[in-house]
Structure formats: structure tokens, C-alpha cells
Amino acid sequence: MNNYFSIKDIDSLDTWVNEAIEMKQNPLSNKTLGTDKTIGLLFFNPSLRTRLSTQKAALNLGMNVIVMNFTGEGWSLEYGDGTVMNQGNSEHVKEAAQVVSQYCDVLAIRAFAKLENREDDYSENVLKSFIKYATIPVVNMESAIGHPLQALTDAITITEYKPIHNKPKIVLSWAPHPKALPQAVANSFVEMTKRMEADFVITHPVGFELASHITNEVPIEYNQEKAFKDADFIYVKNWSSYTHYGKTSQEESWKITEEKMKLTNNAKFMHCLPVRRNVVVDDAVIDSDNSIVIEQANNRTYAAQLVLKKILEKTKG
């Protein structure tokens, strides 16, 4: 594995998940693997769990960590080939990626969708440009259309909590939100869950379908309460419309409530965080014993650590 760009870079999900769970029991078992190696974390958007968990993962492997927030610290970058740079952007990614590659051994990048032009966002210009011009491995810490570190985290968490003898029913549910959000988390969750042994259903209002090339073969249920019936996991996330790109809705009837959770098979409640309490989900649900959002966030470290471990082993070899 040269880069960790999407869930497709995982050769065997079961193997990776089991390795991460084993690593969780002894996080410092590979403390010397990253000795004298440096990871650069570039943030074009805010972060809490992604930043801290990736830093923690790198430190567990003995790596040095450099963090840069492009929102206020870096030059504005140009990505187009042949562009006459006589407008606002000060530096081309071609130089930036090569320069950073001299300072670091691994590069991790976070760059959200702008939700203005679907074609532009789905081209993944930022991540793919850095992968093209960098001479070191690149890790996706959430891009315009994917969040593979979160999806690996979710696979680890579901594996830890799933029924021992039964194939779990997993529901990905849309929920209301006051502003438009990208489809990245939902996209990667779908790609990941399709590779698990599970009964998987997506539920959302009409008009909020995800990209069909991602959800193909996954049942879509427009009745949320029907989808929740007998579920073992309820994974909740808002995403804006793919068809009417970037548009959102505050359909309050889709909020997650205690009454809806009672329709499930005593399901675990999951959310990637941050979450808008009493908009996306009621306090009574997220504060319940069945909420595993804090444990889920803890697993972010081990997902990132596993990815970095595999990259370090590959470059070392």
C-alpha cells in the first residue's frame, strides 16, 4: 500500500480490523517502527478527532509530527495545470507537494468538499494532486467525497460490538442538520459496510440519495421507522443532496429519538461526531447506555495507527 486514499486500498477488511483490535491491546508494541520518521499533517479544514487521533497514532509508532493549518498559515494553492497564476493563489501544488516531501516521510491531508460544484468535488483535486506530485505516501484524513479513516474506525467498532452468532443489521440513517454537509463520511461508510457480513440498509428522505455508483445493490428505505425495525446498529449522519448538489433540509421528523430506537433490536447508536444535540439526535439517545460514540471516537487512533504501520512497513521494506 503506497497511499491510503479510500476504502479500496484495504486488501482484506477482516484482517485489518482484527489487526487493529489486537493493536489496541498493546498500542506501543511497534514504538520503534517510526523512529526518525516524520509525518506532516496538512489541514485545509477544522478537526478535533482526526487531528488528535492521527497525532496520537504517529506518536505510538515513535514518529515525529508536524502540523500545518492551511486555513490561516499556508499560502493559497493552485491546482490547475498550465494556469496563469495572476489571481489570488500564491503557490502551485506541484512545488508545495514536492517541498513537503523533503521535510516528511508520510503526508496526511484533510480537505472537505466545497459543495458548490459536484464535478469539481468528485474529481478529488486536492488529494489527487498531492498524490500526483508528492514523492512520499499520502493518507486521506477526509477528502471531498471520502473519509476512509472514519470508515475503518467504524468497521473496528461494529466488529467489537456486533452479536456473536448473528449477522448484524446495520442502518445508515440521514438526519437533519442546519447547514449542508459533505457526503464523505456516508460514502466511505457505505463502501466499508458493503464489504462486511451484514444486512445493510440506507434510509433517508426522497431527494437525498447518495451517488448511485457508491450505493449500488444496497437497499434504500424511505420510511425511517421501517428501516429501524430489528436493527443492531443505527449509524447516523447528515449529508447534503447529491442530485440537487449541496442542498440540505431540516426535516425535523428525521431526528433520532428514543421512540425510534425502541423499534430496533436494542441497537447501538453510532455517530462520527461532532453532533448537533437535539437536532440530529435527542440527548436521551446519545447519552444512553446504547450509545457507543465515545468508544467509536477512541478507535480513531487505532485505525490511523494501523494505516501508518502498514505504510511504514512498506517503505521500510
ABEGO torsion letter per residue (X at the ends): XABBABAAABABAAAAAAAAAAAAABAAAAAAAABGBBBBBBBABBBAAAAAAAAAAAAAAGBBBBBBBAAAABBBBBABBGBBBABABABBAAAAAAAAAAABABBBBBBBBAGABAAAAAAGAAAAAAAAABABBBBBAEBAABBAAAAAAAAAAAAAABBAABBBBBBBBBBBBABBBBAAAAAAAAAAAAABBBBBBBBBBBGABBBAAAABGBBBBABAAAAABGBABBBBBBBBBAABBGBBBBBAAABBBAAAAAABBGBBBBBAOBBBBGAABBAAAAABAABAAAAAAAAAAAAAAAAAAAAAAAAAX
